C-alpha cells in the first residue's frame, strides 16, 4: 500500500533535517587539529608513506584541516540545496533521499579537486633544490584501467538505460515522476562526465613543489585521492541514471517482488562504488614511491 503523500513528505523533511544537522556537526568536528591528525595518520597508513619529518606531518595535517573545512561546509550547502526538492512531487516518492543527496555526491568530488588546485601541500624556500617528475603525469599513473574504464562503462549503461526507458514509455504508461527524475539525472550526469577530463587535467597540470622524492610521493597521494573523488562523483551520477531508469521501467511491473528491488537499486550501486574509488588513502603505483621505499610497495599496476 502506498504511503500517504503528506506523511511521506513530512518524513523526508525530517530525514533531510537530520542529514543537514549531521553534516554541520561533522564539519565542526573534523576541522579540529586532533581530528585532522588522526585522519592524516590513517591516510599515511593507507598510502604506505611515512612522514619522514615533523615538517611533512605538519603539512599533511594542515591539508587535512583545509580539506575538512572546505568539504564539510560545502556538503552542508549541497544538502540544503537538495532539500529544496521537498517543494516538488519528488518528496512523496521512496527515491527522494537519493535525488536530494545527489548534489552532495557531486560536491564531494568537486571540492576535493578544488582543494587540490588551491592548496599546495609543500612550500619550498625560494633557494631550495626542487625535484619533479621526468614527464607529464596522466590519470593512468594514478588509476588502474578498471577504475578508469568503469566510469565510461557506466556512462554507456546510463545512455542505454535512457534509450530503453524512452522505448518503454512509447509502448506503455510509466511512473511520470521517476521518468522525469531519470531524464534530469541523465542531463546532470552528462554535464559532469563531459567536464571530467578537463577537471582531471587541471589537477594533473598543477605544479608539485617538492624538495625530495618523499614530498613528491605525498603530493601524488593527494592527487590520487582528488582524481578518485572526481571519478566517484561521476560514477555515482551515472549509476543513479541507470537506477532511476530501471525503477521507472519496473514501476508498472505486475510482479510485486520487483518493486522493493527497484527501490533499493540506487543504494546498492552507491555503496559498491565507494569501495571501487576509495578517497581516504590507498597504495600508489610502485614507481611513484621513493627508491628507498619501493621495495615495500606492491608489484603490479596502480591500485
N, C-alpha and C positions, 0 to 999 in steps of 0.2 A: 504494500500500500504506500502511495506517495505521501511524503511529509507535507504538512500544511505550509504553504509558501511563506506566510508571515513568521511562523516558527523557524523555518529554515533560514530566513534572512536574519532573524534575531540571533540564532545560534552561530551563524557565520560572523556576525558583528562581534559577538563575544570572543570568538576564536581569533579574529584579527586584533582585537584589543589586547589579548594575551600575547600574541606574537609581537606586536609593537612594544609592549612593556618588556618582554624578554629581550628584544633587541637593544632597548635602552639600557637595561641592566648589564647586558653583555658588553656594550660599547664602553660603559664606565669601568667595568671590572677588568677588561682586557687591556685597557690603556695604562694600567699601573706598571711600575718598573718590575715588581715581583712577578706579575703575570707574564710580562714580556720576557723576562729572564728564563722562566720555566719553559715557555714556548720556544725560545732560542735554543735551549738545551735539547728539547725534543727534536727540533729541526736538525740540529747538529748530529744527533744520533741517526736520524732518518737518512741524511745525505752522506753519512760516514765521513764527516770532515771534522777535524779538531780545530779549536780556536787558534792554537799556536801562540797567542799572546793576549794579554788583557785588552790591548787596543782593538784587536779584531773582535773580541767578545763584546766590547762596548759598542762597536759599530753594528754588530748583528742585533743586539738588544735594542739599540736605537731604531733600527729599521723595523723591528717587530712592533715597537710602540707606534711608529709613524703609520705603519700599515693597519694596526688595530684601530687607531683614531679615524683614519680615512674610511676604512671598510665598515666599521661599526656604525658610524652616523649616516653613512650612505645607505646602509641596509635599513635603518630606521626610516629614512625618507622614502626609499623604494617600497617599504611595506605600507606607509601612509598613502603613497600613490596607488598601490594595488587596492587599498581599502575603498577607493572611490567606486570600485565595481559593485559595492553594496547598494548603490543607487540604480543598478541595472537589473534586468531579469536574471542575469547570471548568478545573482546572490541566492537564488532559490534552488540551485542545482547542486548535486553532490560534487561537482567538479570545481566549485568556486575556489577552494583553497589553492588548487594548482594554478588557476588563472590569476588569482590575486597575488600569488607569490612569484609569478613569472618575472616581474621587474627585479625581485630580489635575486633570482638565479642569474639574470643578465648582469646586474650591478656587481655581483660577487667577482666575476671575472674581469670586467672592465676596470674596476677600481684597482685590482691587483696590477694590471698593466699600467695604469696611470701612475701609481706609486712608484713602480719600477722606472718610469720615464722621468718623474720629477725628483726623486731622491737618489742621490749617489751613495753607494754603500761605503766607499772609502774616499778620502780626500788627501792624496799625497801632497807633500810640500812641493813648492814650485821647482826646487833644485833637486828633488829626489829622482832616483833612477826609476823609470817606468817600463813595464813589460806589456806585451799584447799578443793576441793570437796571430799566427802567421798568415791567416786567411780570414775572409769574411765568414761569419757563422750563419748557419741556416737552421730552420726548425728541425731538420733531420738530425742535427747534432744534439738535440735535447729530447726529442720524442722518437720512439721506435716506429717502424712502418705501420704496425697495427693501430697505434693511437692516432697517427696522422691520417690514416685511411678511414678510420671508423667515423670521424666527423662527416666526411663526404659520403660515406655509405649510408649513414642515417639521413643525410640531406636528400639523397636519391630516393630512399624509402619514403620520406615525407612527401616528395613530389608525386611519387606513385600513389601514395595514400590519398592525396587530394584529388588526383585524377580518378581513382576508383570511387571516391566519395561523390564526385560530380556525376559519374556514370550511374551510381546507385540512386542519387537524388532524381535523376531523369526518369527512373523506372518505378520508383515508389516514394511515398512521403517519408521523410526523416525528421528527427528532432531538430527543429529550427535553431534553437539556442546552441546546441552542440555544433551544428554545421557552421554557424557564424563564428563560433569560437575557434574552430579548426581553421577557417579561412583567415581570420585575423592573426592567429598564431603563425600561420604559414607566411603571411606577409612580413611579420616582425622577424621570424626566423630567417627568411631570405635576406632581410636587411642586415642582420648580424653576420650571417655567413658570407655575404658579399663584402663586408668590411673586414672580415677576419684576416685575410692575407696582409692587408695594409696595417692592421693593428700589430700583427706579429712582426712585420718588417720594422715598425717603429721601435719595438722592444729590442730587436736584434741590431739595429743601427745605433743604439745608444752607446756612447763611449763606456769603456770599462777601465777606469783609472785604477791601477794596481802597481805595487812595487815588487811583488814576488808572486810565485805561482799559487801559493795558498790563498792569497787575496783574490786572484783571478778565478780560482775554483769556487770560492764562496760567491762571487758575483754570478758565475754560471749557475750555481744552485738556485739563486733567486730568479734568474732568467727562466730557468726550467719551471719554477713554481708559477711565474707570471704567464708563461705560454700555456701551461697545463690548465690554469684557471680560465684563460680565454677559450680554450678548446672545450672545457667543461660547460661553460655558459652556452656555447654554440650547440654542443651535443644535447644539453637539456632542452634547448629551444626546439630543435628539430624533432626530438623524441616526443615532446608534447603535441606537436602537429600530428605525428603518427598515432599517438594515443587518442587524441580528440577525434580524428577522422575515423578510427576504428570504433570508438564509442558511439559516434553518430550513426555509423553504418549498422551497428548492433542494437541501436536504440529501439527499433521496431521488430527485433527478433522475437520469434514465437517461443524460443527456448528460454525459460526464466533463469536458468543457471548462467547464461551468458551475461546477464545484467550486472551481477556483482563483479564478475571478471572484468568487464569493461570499465567499471568504476575504479578498480584497483590498478588497472593497467598503467596509468601515468606514474603511480608511486613505484611500481616495480622497476621501471626504467631509470627513474631519478636516483634511486638508491644504488642500482648496479653501476651507473656511470660514475658515482663518487669513488668507487674502487678502481675504475679504469683510469681516471685522471686525478690522482692524489695531488693535493696542493700544499700539504704540510711537510714536505721533505721526502725525497726518495733518492736512491742511488743514481749517480751520474754515469755517463758513459766512461769507461776506463781511461781513455786518453784525455779526459778533461781533468783528471786528478794530477797533482804534482807527482813528479817521478818517484819521490821517496814514499808516496802513499799508494802508488799504482798497484803494487803487489797485493794490497788489501782490497782493491776494487774487483768486483766480479767480472769474469771474462764474458765476452759477447757484445751484443749491440746495446743501445740505450735502454734503460729500464722503463 
